[in-house]
Amino acid sequence: MQFTFLRWKSSSGKDMKNKSSISNSDSYKEIGEFWDSHEITDYWDRTRPAKFEVDIQSEVTYYPVDKELSHLIQTQARKRGITADTLLNLWLQEKLHQRKVKTGV
């Protein structure tokens, strides 16, 4: 998924990605507290459409990998000039293809 956010500085100088124009809050905590006690329907006329892109073509699933094995994978990936996740996907595809050819499944 791809999202683009503008950054604002709060009055305290903190960098805020999504300062609320409705609550006029200076922190995410204050924004949360505001919406805990208010309803969006009461402020609907003060909202505006938001534009963003969502790319749902791929899904990421995480699997635990032993720390030493992870180090070896990263080393091999660097040698090939690719990322560790790309290398793992290539190896898994190769293994599954071999298994399919060998067993027909």
N, C-alpha and C positions, 0 to 999 in steps of 0.2 A: 504494500500500500504506500502511496505517496501523499504526503500532506505538506503544505507550505504554510508556515506561520510567520507573521510579522513579529518583530520584537519591540517592546516598549520598555522604557525605563520608568520605574515607579518613582514616586516623590522622594523615597529614601535612597534612590540611586540604584536600586536592585534591578537587574535585567529580568523583565517579565515577558514571556512569549504571548500570553493571551490576557492582557489586562481587561477586566470587565468594564465595559462602558456603562453598564446599567448600575452595577453596585458601587462604582467608583472606588473600588478597593485597591489597596497598595500591595497586597500579597495574596498568594493562592489560598492561604488559610482564611483570610478575610472574605475572599470570594466564596469559598465553601460555606463559611458561617452565614453569609448573606443568603445564599440559595437554600440553606437548611431551614430558613424561616420565611422564605418568600416563594410564590408560585410564578412560573414563567407566563402563565395566562394573564396575570395582572400587568405584565410588561410587554405583551406581544407586539403592541404598536411601536415599541422602541427597538425591536429587533430588525436585523437586515439579513438578506441572503448571504450565505458563505459559499465561496467557490473552492473546490478542492478536487483532486483526482484520486481515484481508488483503483489500484491495479490488483485484481484478484486472480491473475493468471497462475500464480505460484503460491505455495503454502510452505511454511517453514515448520519443521518438526524437530525438536531437540532430543538427542539421545545421549545418555551419559557414556563417557569414554574414560577408561583408565588414564591417569595422569601421564604415566610413562609412555603408553601407547599414543596418546595425544601428541606428546613431544616428538615421537618418531614420525607421525603423520605430518606434523608441521615441517619437520626437517625435509621430508621427501617432497612436500609441496613446494617449499622454497627452491629446492634443486630444480624443479620443473617450471618454476616461474608462475605458479598458480596458487590459488588460495587452498587452504586445507579442506574447506567444504566442497570445493570443486573436485579436488582429488578424491575425496571420499565418495562423492556421487559417481565419478567415473569408475572407481574400483567396484562399487556396488553394482553398477550397471553391467560391468564385465562379468562379475561373479554370477549374477542372475542369468545373464545370457548363456554362460557356460553351463549352468545347471539346467537351463531349458533345453539346450542342444543335447546334453548328456542324457537327461531323463525324459525329455519330451513334455515336461511340465513347467 
